[in-house]
Amino acid sequence: MSAFQTAIVPAAGLGTRFLPTTKAVPKELLPVVDTPGIELVATEAAEAGATKLVIVTSPGKDAVAEYFRPQPELEATLEERGKTDLLAKVRRASNLLAVETAIQDKALGLGHAVACAEGNLTGADEAVAVLLPDDLVLPTGVLTKMAAVREKLGGSVLCAFDIPKEQISAYGVFDVRDTGDDDVKQVVGMVEKPKAEDAPSTFAAAGRYLLDRAIFDALKRITPGAGGELQLTDAIALLINEGHPVHVVVHRGGRHDLGNPGGFLRAAVDFALEHPDYGPELGEWLRARLANS
C-alpha cells in the first residue's frame, strides 16, 4: 500500500512565458520530444503509487485533462492501419491513472491551487502528493523515497536539492537538522529567497511535496500575502510551528525547469539525446554545430 493514492498537479497558469503559443495550446501539453510534460509528471506519480490524478485547471483550459481521456476514433484508425507502436503511445496516458479536475477561478497562489483540490479527496486520502508540472526531477523515484520516509517518520515530506551557496538566493530554503541519514533532514523552518550569507542551509525546495491531510486545515488558517495569494510554504511553516513533523529528502540527481523556453529547450535536447531514434543523429549534429559556432 502506498503512502498516498492521490496526486495533485497545479496546471491553471496562463503560460505567459510561452506566448503566443499558449493562446491555443496549454503549456503543460508542449512536448518534451514526443511526450507532454504533464504526462511525464503523471507517470512519475503513478510509478510512486498514485491511482488518481487531480489536475487543478482554470476555466476554458479543458485540453489538459482531455489529453488523458481515451480517443476511440483515433485508436480505431491506428489499429486498422496496423500502427501498433503509435497506438500504444496514444493509449499510454489514459491507462496511467484516473484523472479528475478541480477549477481554480483566480490565480491566487500555489496554496490556493492545492486547496481547490480538497473536494476531490476521499476519506482514504490521509496524505496527498503535489507535483509541479514545470519541474522534471531526474531520475524519477524521489517520490517513492519520500513515501518511504513518511511511512517511517510520519507527517509531511518534501523534496530538496543541495544548491551551491552562491545560487541559493533564488530559492526557498529549508532550515534543517540532521537525522542520521545524509539524504533525510528534519525541517524546523523555511526562508524564501534569502541572501546567501543569511541562508540557514543550502537545501532548496523542489517541485515535489508529500503532504499530510492536515495541510488543508492549515491553508484555511494562513493569511493571504501580496495579491491575495495563499502560499503553500506558509501553510507548511504553520504546521511546523504546531509540532507537525516535516522532513526533506535530498535528491542527488538533476532537474529541468519547463516553466521557461530556455529550460524547456534544455529538457528537450536532454531527452532527445537519450532517445534511441533521435539521439545519435542529434548528437552528431550538435557536435558539428558547436564546432562551427
BELJOHU-V876420 format. One record per residue. N is the residue number from 1. SS is DSSP state (H for helix, E for strand, C for the rest). PHI is phi in whole degrees, 0 to 359 (NA if undefined). Layout:
N & SS & PHI
N & SS & PHI
This chain:
1 & C & NA
2 & C & 287
3 & C & 289
4 & C & 208
5 & C & 242
6 & E & 246
7 & E & 245
8 & E & 251
9 & E & 238
10 & E & 289
11 & C & 216
12 & C & 263
13 & C & 292
14 & C & 273
15 & C & 64
16 & H & 298
17 & H & 286
18 & H & 249
19 & C & 296
20 & C & 273
21 & H & 306
22 & H & 283
23 & H & 298
24 & C & 240
25 & C & 240
26 & C & 302
27 & H & 306
28 & H & 294
29 & H & 260
30 & C & 293
31 & E & 277
32 & E & 270
33 & C & 67
34 & C & 231
35 & E & 228
36 & E & 301
37 & H & 305
38 & H & 291
39 & H & 288
40 & H & 299
41 & H & 291
42 & H & 297
43 & H & 297
44 & H & 300
45 & H & 296
46 & H & 296
47 & H & 297
48 & C & 272
49 & C & 117
50 & C & 292
51 & C & 246
52 & E & 222
53 & E & 243
54 & E & 254
55 & E & 266
56 & E & 273
57 & E & 231
58 & C & 251
59 & C & 304
60 & C & 86
61 & C & 256
62 & C & 280
63 & H & 295
64 & H & 296
65 & H & 291
66 & H & 299
67 & C & 302
68 & C & 272
69 & C & 274
70 & C & 300
71 & C & 238
72 & H & 303
73 & H & 294
74 & H & 297
75 & H & 296
76 & H & 296
77 & H & 297
78 & H & 296
79 & H & 294
80 & H & 298
81 & C & 271
82 & C & 72
83 & C & 275
84 & H & 292
85 & H & 294
86 & H & 294
87 & H & 299
88 & H & 297
89 & H & 295
90 & H & 295
91 & H & 279
92 & H & 303
93 & C & 294
94 & C & 289
95 & C & 266
96 & C & 290
97 & C & 195
98 & E & 284
99 & E & 242
100 & E & 233
101 & E & 236
102 & E & 229
103 & E & 260
104 & C & 252
105 & C & 291
106 & C & 228
107 & C & 281
108 & C & 242
109 & C & 99
110 & H & 296
111 & H & 299
112 & H & 295
113 & H & 298
114 & H & 296
115 & H & 299
116 & C & 297
117 & C & 270
118 & H & 300
119 & H & 293
120 & H & 271
121 & C & 274
122 & C & 242
123 & C & 295
124 & C & 279
125 & C & 274
126 & C & 279
127 & E & 211
128 & E & 227
129 & E & 265
130 & E & 237
131 & E & 238
132 & C & 278
133 & C & 290
134 & C & 284
135 & E & 258
136 & E & 257
137 & E & 261
138 & E & 237
139 & C & 291
140 & C & 292
141 & C & 127
142 & H & 295
143 & H & 294
144 & H & 295
145 & H & 296
146 & H & 297
147 & H & 297
148 & H & 295
149 & H & 293
150 & H & 297
151 & H & 301
152 & H & 275
153 & H & 248
154 & C & 74
155 & C & 70
156 & E & 245
157 & E & 227
158 & E & 243
159 & E & 259
160 & E & 225
161 & E & 247
162 & E & 272
163 & C & 258
164 & C & 306
165 & H & 302
166 & H & 291
167 & H & 254
168 & H & 292
169 & H & 292
170 & H & 270
171 & C & 233
172 & E & 279
173 & E & 240
174 & E & 269
175 & E & 267
176 & E & 233
177 & E & 232
178 & E & 291
179 & E & 241
180 & E & 99
181 & E & 244
182 & C & 300
183 & C & 261
184 & E & 229
185 & E & 235
186 & E & 277
187 & E & 264
188 & E & 247
189 & E & 182
190 & E & 220
191 & E & 231
192 & E & 269
193 & C & 50
194 & C & 283
195 & C & 296
196 & H & 306
197 & H & 287
198 & H & 259
199 & C & 293
200 & C & 287
201 & C & 196
202 & C & 251
203 & E & 264
204 & E & 248
205 & E & 291
206 & E & 246
207 & E & 270
208 & E & 227
209 & E & 225
210 & E & 239
211 & E & 248
212 & E & 299
213 & C & 302
214 & H & 301
215 & H & 299
216 & H & 289
217 & H & 292
218 & H & 296
219 & H & 296
220 & H & 284
221 & H & 252
222 & C & 273
223 & C & 266
224 & C & 300
225 & C & 262
226 & H & 302
227 & H & 72
228 & H & 74
229 & C & 279
230 & C & 260
231 & C & 264
232 & H & 300
233 & H & 297
234 & H & 294
235 & H & 292
236 & H & 295
237 & H & 299
238 & H & 298
239 & H & 298
240 & H & 300
241 & H & 296
242 & C & 266
243 & C & 92
244 & C & 289
245 & C & 291
246 & E & 229
247 & E & 231
248 & E & 241
249 & E & 259
250 & E & 277
251 & C & 269
252 & C & 264
253 & C & 267
254 & E & 241
255 & E & 204
256 & E & 232
257 & E & 258
258 & C & 274
259 & C & 278
260 & C & 218
261 & H & 302
262 & H & 297
263 & H & 295
264 & H & 296
265 & H & 296
266 & H & 298
267 & H & 297
268 & H & 298
269 & H & 295
270 & H & 301
271 & H & 293
272 & H & 294
273 & H & 295
274 & H & 272
275 & C & 279
276 & C & 297
277 & C & 278
278 & C & 250
279 & H & 300
280 & H & 300
281 & H & 292
282 & H & 296
283 & H & 300
284 & H & 298
285 & H & 295
286 & H & 298
287 & H & 299
288 & H & 293
289 & H & 297
290 & H & 290
291 & H & 294
292 & C & 262
293 & C & 270
